[in-house]
Amino acid sequence: MVELVASYETDLGRCFHADALTVLRSIESESVDLVLTSPPYALRRKKRYGNVSAQQYIDWFLPFTEQIYRVLRASGSFVFEIAAPWKQGTGTRSLFLYELILELCKTFHLCQELYWYNPSRLPTPAEYVTVRRSRVKDAVHVVWWLGKTSTPKADNRRVLRPYSNSMLRLFRDGVKPAVRPSQHRISETFDRNHGGAIPPNLLEIPNTTSADPYLKACKEAGLVPHPARFPAALPDFIIRLLTEKGDIVFDPFAGSNVTGQVAELLGRRWIACEQDVDYVSGSRLRFAHSRQPQPTSIP
Ligand SMILES: C[S@@+](CC[C@H](N)C(=O)[O-])C[C@H]1O[C@@H](n2cnc3c(N)ncnc32)[C@H](O)[C@@H]1O
């Protein structure tokens, strides 16, 4: 196992300025509970007509996912978000994400798609939404949840939401057993209070940035903030759902390390890695008590 020196560490985590593949290769097999990331939508070589080559991206990404599969525990999950691309100049979607998922599910299990709806998203694809007016705003990202097995650790009781007013009324007034037009049977137990509502797989999370302390800290330090950060509520939901305190969360393409910060706040251990030194420096500003670590093997 290669020993890498982290750029900074906290009581619960370590951030590496390194290539994700190098860090992945130095992590012990079956030691990580959750890999949560948003990989770069990077195409090294574009085709002549400026289109995305699905196979190129898949070929680039697979060595990372092979390592991700190896480092995950049997109860572990791999969750990632990549903005679904449009084929340039056509107003139609590239299918590469679907091809990627089909490829990954030769080993992983597709547990569920989570839909992240960002109501503050600007109109894209602009040409088709605002000029030609032939598409509507593209404001939902698919977050893919893959399991190493078909039964990864997960518990929706960790992400319960406040009950709606109509549900609270049902608790007060009771429910009459009935069969809905959809043939679903509503039984007496429907009005049992479980401490909160089970959330749907549509997560409405605005990605607004103005009050983000990270932005202020970057400005004061003269660093350019990362332009494509997770809203903290997204990793918060996923980390709660899929891990418990003390578990290990790993973000191989960490950017500004929102994943590490949220994991730390939730009492999870974390590993982050980012190849751009400025983003690593900026991410360190998220942690008031970070320090310079000594060489050790990871995790
Ligand atoms: C979409 S961004 C991640 C943003 C992150 N989710 C956040 O909330 O800040 C992807 C990041 O992956 C980094 N990256 C690209 N290739 C990498 C590699 N081979 N190893 C490590 N990081 C890489 C990029 O520099 C970029 O910051």
The ligand as an SDF file (V2000), in Angstrom:
LIG
                    3D

 27 29  0  0  0  0  0  0  0  0999 V2000
  -17.6380   18.6680  -10.5530 C   0  0  0  0  0  0  0  0  0  0  0  0
  -16.2130   19.0230   -9.6490 S   0  0  0  0  0  0  0  0  0  0  0  0
  -16.6250   18.5140   -8.0080 C   0  0  0  0  0  0  0  0  0  0  0  0
  -17.2370   19.6020   -7.1870 C   0  0  0  0  0  0  0  0  0  0  0  0
  -17.5640   19.1480   -5.7840 C   0  0  0  0  0  0  0  0  0  0  0  0
  -18.6740   18.2140   -5.7730 N   0  0  0  0  0  0  0  0  0  0  0  0
  -17.8860   20.3240   -4.8470 C   0  0  0  0  0  0  0  0  0  0  0  0
  -18.9590   20.2990   -4.2180 O   0  0  0  0  0  0  0  0  0  0  0  0
  -17.0910   21.2610   -4.7590 O   0  0  0  0  0  0  0  0  0  0  0  0
  -15.0770   17.8000  -10.1500 C   0  0  0  0  0  0  0  0  0  0  0  0
  -13.6700   17.9930   -9.6370 C   0  0  0  0  0  0  0  0  0  0  0  0
  -12.8710   16.8790   -9.9910 O   0  0  0  0  0  0  0  0  0  0  0  0
  -11.5340   17.3160  -10.1340 C   0  0  0  0  0  0  0  0  0  0  0  0
  -10.7940   16.2760  -10.8710 N   0  0  0  0  0  0  0  0  0  0  0  0
  -10.8350   16.0200  -12.2050 C   0  0  0  0  0  0  0  0  0  0  0  0
  -10.0730   14.9380  -12.5070 N   0  0  0  0  0  0  0  0  0  0  0  0
   -9.5430   14.5200  -11.3370 C   0  0  0  0  0  0  0  0  0  0  0  0
   -8.6760   13.4420  -10.9750 C   0  0  0  0  0  0  0  0  0  0  0  0
   -8.2090   12.5970  -11.8990 N   0  0  0  0  0  0  0  0  0  0  0  0
   -8.3330   13.2950   -9.6880 N   0  0  0  0  0  0  0  0  0  0  0  0
   -8.7860   14.1620   -8.7300 C   0  0  0  0  0  0  0  0  0  0  0  0
   -9.6200   15.2010   -9.0150 N   0  0  0  0  0  0  0  0  0  0  0  0
   -9.9950   15.3670  -10.2880 C   0  0  0  0  0  0  0  0  0  0  0  0
  -11.6770   18.6510  -10.8450 C   0  0  0  0  0  0  0  0  0  0  0  0
  -10.5320   19.4750  -10.6390 O   0  0  0  0  0  0  0  0  0  0  0  0
  -12.9460   19.2160  -10.1790 C   0  0  0  0  0  0  0  0  0  0  0  0
  -12.6270   20.0870   -9.1190 O   0  0  0  0  0  0  0  0  0  0  0  0
  1  2  1  0
  2  3  1  0
  2 10  1  0
  3  4  1  0
  4  5  1  0
  5  6  1  0
  5  7  1  0
  7  8  2  0
  7  9  1  0
 10 11  1  0
 11 12  1  0
 11 26  1  0
 12 13  1  0
 13 14  1  0
 13 24  1  0
 14 15  1  0
 14 23  1  0
 15 16  2  0
 16 17  1  0
 17 18  1  0
 17 23  2  0
 18 19  1  0
 18 20  2  0
 20 21  1  0
 21 22  2  0
 22 23  1  0
 24 25  1  0
 24 26  1  0
 26 27  1  0
M  CHG  2   2   1   9  -1
M  END
$$$$
